Amino acid sequence: MSYFVTGATGFIGRFLVANLLKRKGTIHVLVRKDSQKKFDAIARTMGWDLKRISVLHGDMAAPRCGLAPAQVRALKGKVKHFFHLAAIYDLDAGAEAQRVANVDGTQNALDLAAAIDAGTPSSIVFHHASSIAAAGLYPGIFREDMFEEAEGLDDPYLRTKHDSEGLVRDEKRIKWRIYRPGMVVGHSKTGEMDKIDGPYYFFTLIKKLREMLPPWMPTLGIEGGRINLVPVDFVADAMDHIAHKPKLDGHTFHLTDPEPLRVGEVLNTFCRAGHAPEMTMRLDARMFAFVPPSIRGAVGNLPPVRRFIGMLLRDFRIPKSVLKFITYPTRFDSRETERALKGSGIAVPRLEDYAWRLWDYWERHLDPDLFIDRTLKGKVRGKVVVITGGSSGIGLSTAQRVAEAGAITVIVARGKEDLFKARDEMKAKGGKVFAYTADLADMADCDRLVATVLKEHGHVDVLVNNAGRSIRRSIEASYDRFHDFERTMQLNYFGSIRLIMGFMPTMTHRRKGHVINISSIGVLANSPRFSAYVASKAALDAFSRCAQGELSGKGIAFTTINMPLVKTPMIAPTRMYDSVPTLTPEEAADLLVKAIIERPSRIATRLGIFAALLNAVAPKAYEVVMNTAFELFPDSPAARGDKKALRGEAEPSGEQIAFASLMRGVHW
């Protein structure tokens, strides 16, 4: 007994071929010439006996699948079972591509099967892998003997699956059997899957929920119709078994789950598998059906609604075409299949029993995040990166990292000696580094810097506003020092804004750019004694939030880093910081690298976010904590202007160190 298989390199096909190899006979497989390497790789992975497999190069879009007359004659009368699995199973594929592959391909396969048939009466059986998509969006129970009753076939995928099955049903030259699998997922024993499809589109959302929330927290989810999932091994086993049973020609078999779960139940099953919080409060999408379609369409077409939905779908990597199946209305009767499989031990396993295998395989092999270039080199190589305050501390550490990664690194600082020394050291290591002196508290100097950089480099891809001035001084000690507020605002806010406004026109013209502002954890924690510094950084934070709303549509990203305390020359005057936990400049540079790679809106420590949340929820209680810290940490001699007392400054007390350790990274 010999077999002919189209789509052997497809997901179902590879497992069906493995089953057929357990039987006697040669297996002829149709493979496109440019897919030979793929076939070889699958054959090695599956452990196929290639001595029993005959590879024929062809093309499903060509008459008789592209086989030459000599090849057709050589096959004539030698094939008993012709399995046609080749098709496009992609909701987002173009309508014409789907028609060529699914409809024209099926007609060409039928013609080939008829050409290699032994004669009259037909000795070959054509086994057509259709799909439950052939039923369209039929509202109710779709039986195995139903076909013309299909509804809602406007979608190209549904239409072409229906039409291709119709060609088989109208075939008179040869015998046929039709199989309609449900939505095929991975192998129930290994979890293996070849691509992201069906419920897998929601795995990124589930993973994000797991990362953001504890598993015990109830979340809001969706409910809808019943979604029919079947593992690939069940489909391959059922097709193989039914194909070899006698007296079943001309029948259709639903390879479906007789007890399918609703969409919400499916998602929660995978939430449990992925250790994510379950969607315990589920809104049934069908409840919105009472809203007239014209109103739903009008609301959905509003620009802000359309953009918001588009953003969510992009972030969660969910194709818009998938949403129509949330309210899938069709149930499938499978009694014919159950009778054919009776006594074989072949049945659809419970999703609960193998969902963890599907999740594990996806997380190890298919998660789109695995294929994102997360290297700094992949983000900055050949890009112009401007870093202010680049001669020391955070700026220097960051510049060293991006220069090593291949960026055109531009460092800016006031002091020539340290700046040029840093430039020369990085250039000696192979970096492409440029250094420019500028006083960023001087607006004219900011404008000169912008003009010079644009003249010599054309544009800026990444701007890191790192240069800053910090002042630790209580308000009572600042009554006669209004210039503290002016100079911090001048450098930390106006200087940064001047550079942003200078480089932004070329960024918007090129529709790409990234601005990273080094802010402070003090903006979130409202640190006492830092009113001048925190106010200037808070102004920059507010500007960035406003700018994001205006410029995100032009490809410009803003990232605010609420940096915790870093051991740099800026904090040296406060001797107490020598004894409290701080980040090293290298650790701070790690946060900037993360910002460049991931381009988030904000990077902050959990303590900083918690402080902001506590202040919002219980401001009076938070006020007590901050006032306690204020009383515990006095002004330094430097802040009081007492130069004589600097050498005799008292060592921090155990209470101070303990409090600072508890509130790690917060400025006191």
HUURWO-V975624 format. One record per residue. RES is the residue in one small letter. SS is DSSP state (H for helix, E for strand, L for the rest). Layout:
BEGIN
res;ss
RES;SS
RES;SS
END
This chain:
BEGIN
res;ss
m;L
s;L
y;E
f;E
v;E
t;E
g;L
a;L
t;L
g;L
f;H
i;H
g;H
r;H
f;H
l;H
v;H
a;H
n;H
l;H
l;L
k;L
r;L
k;L
g;L
t;L
i;E
h;E
v;E
l;E
v;E
r;L
k;H
d;H
s;H
q;H
k;H
k;H
f;H
d;H
a;H
i;H
a;H
r;H
t;H
m;H
g;L
w;L
d;L
l;H
k;H
r;H
i;E
s;E
v;E
l;E
h;E
g;L
d;L
m;L
a;L
a;L
p;H
r;H
c;H
g;H
l;L
a;L
p;H
a;H
q;H
v;H
r;H
a;H
l;H
k;L
g;L
k;L
v;L
k;L
h;E
f;E
f;E
h;E
l;L
a;L
a;L
i;L
y;L
d;L
l;L
d;L
a;L
g;L
a;H
e;H
a;H
q;H
r;H
v;H
a;H
n;H
v;H
d;H
g;H
t;H
q;H
n;H
a;H
l;H
d;H
l;H
a;H
a;H
a;H
i;H
d;L
a;L
g;L
t;L
p;L
s;L
s;L
i;L
v;E
f;E
h;E
h;E
a;E
s;L
s;L
i;H
a;H
a;H
a;H
g;E
l;L
y;L
p;L
g;E
i;E
f;E
r;L
e;L
d;L
m;L
f;L
e;L
e;L
a;L
e;E
g;L
l;L
d;L
d;L
p;H
y;H
l;H
r;H
t;H
k;H
h;H
d;H
s;H
e;H
g;H
l;H
v;H
r;H
d;L
e;L
k;L
r;L
i;L
k;E
w;E
r;E
i;E
y;E
r;E
p;E
g;L
m;E
v;E
v;E
g;L
h;L
s;L
k;L
t;L
g;L
e;L
m;L
d;L
k;L
i;L
d;L
g;H
p;H
y;H
y;H
f;H
f;H
t;H
l;H
i;H
k;H
k;H
l;H
r;H
e;H
m;H
l;L
p;L
p;L
w;L
m;L
p;L
t;L
l;E
g;E
i;E
e;E
g;L
g;L
r;E
i;E
n;L
l;E
v;E
p;E
v;H
d;H
f;H
v;H
a;H
d;H
a;H
m;H
d;H
h;H
i;H
a;H
h;L
k;L
p;L
k;L
l;L
d;L
g;L
h;L
t;E
f;E
h;E
l;E
t;L
d;L
p;L
e;L
p;L
l;E
r;E
v;H
g;H
e;H
v;H
l;H
n;H
t;H
f;H
c;H
r;H
a;H
g;L
h;L
a;L
p;L
e;L
m;L
t;L
m;E
r;E
l;E
d;E
a;H
r;H
m;H
f;H
a;H
f;H
v;L
p;L
p;H
s;H
i;H
r;H
g;H
a;H
v;H
g;H
n;L
l;L
p;H
p;H
v;H
r;H
r;H
f;H
i;H
g;H
m;H
l;H
l;H
r;H
d;H
f;H
r;L
i;L
p;L
k;H
s;H
v;H
l;H
k;H
f;H
i;L
t;L
y;L
p;L
t;E
r;E
f;E
d;L
s;L
r;H
e;H
t;H
e;H
r;H
a;H
l;H
k;L
g;L
s;L
g;L
i;L
a;L
v;L
p;L
r;L
l;H
e;H
d;H
y;H
a;H
w;H
r;H
l;H
w;H
d;H
y;H
w;H
e;H
r;H
h;H
l;H
d;L
p;H
d;H
l;H
f;H
i;L
d;L
r;L
t;L
l;H
k;H
g;H
k;H
v;H
r;L
g;L
k;L
v;E
v;E
v;E
i;E
t;E
g;L
g;L
s;L
s;L
g;H
i;H
g;H
l;H
s;H
t;H
a;H
q;H
r;H
v;H
a;H
e;H
a;L
g;L
a;L
i;E
t;E
v;E
i;E
v;E
a;E
r;L
g;L
k;H
e;H
d;H
l;H
f;H
k;H
a;H
r;H
d;H
e;H
m;H
k;H
a;H
k;L
g;L
g;L
k;E
v;E
f;E
a;E
y;E
t;E
a;L
d;L
l;L
a;L
d;L
m;H
a;H
d;H
c;H
d;H
r;H
l;H
v;H
a;H
t;H
v;H
l;H
k;H
e;H
h;H
g;L
h;L
v;L
d;L
v;E
l;E
v;E
n;E
n;L
a;L
g;L
r;L
s;L
i;L
r;L
r;L
s;L
i;L
e;H
a;H
s;H
y;L
d;L
r;L
f;H
h;H
d;H
f;H
e;H
r;H
t;H
m;H
q;H
l;H
n;H
y;H
f;H
g;H
s;H
i;H
r;H
l;H
i;H
m;H
g;H
f;H
m;H
p;H
t;H
m;H
t;H
h;H
r;H
r;L
k;L
g;E
h;E
v;E
i;E
n;E
i;E
s;E
s;E
i;H
g;H
v;H
l;H
a;H
n;L
s;L
p;L
r;L
f;L
s;H
a;H
y;H
v;H
a;H
s;H
k;H
a;H
a;H
l;H
d;H
a;H
f;H
s;H
r;H
c;H
a;H
q;H
g;H
e;H
l;H
s;H
g;H
k;H
g;L
i;E
a;E
f;E
t;E
t;E
i;E
n;E
m;E
p;L
l;L
v;E
k;L
t;L
p;H
m;H
i;H
a;L
p;L
t;L
r;H
m;H
y;H
d;H
s;H
v;L
p;L
t;L
l;E
t;L
p;H
e;H
e;H
a;H
a;H
d;H
l;H
l;H
v;H
k;H
a;H
i;H
i;H
e;H
r;L
p;L
s;L
r;E
i;E
a;E
t;L
r;H
l;H
g;H
i;H
f;H
a;H
a;H
l;H
l;H
n;H
a;H
v;H
a;L
p;H
k;H
a;H
y;H
e;H
v;H
v;H
m;H
n;H
t;H
a;H
f;H
e;H
l;H
f;L
p;L
d;L
s;L
p;H
a;H
a;H
r;H
g;L
d;L
k;H
k;H
a;H
l;L
r;L
g;L
e;L
a;L
e;L
p;L
s;L
g;H
e;H
q;H
i;H
a;H
f;H
a;H
s;H
l;H
m;L
r;L
g;L
v;L
h;L
w;L
END
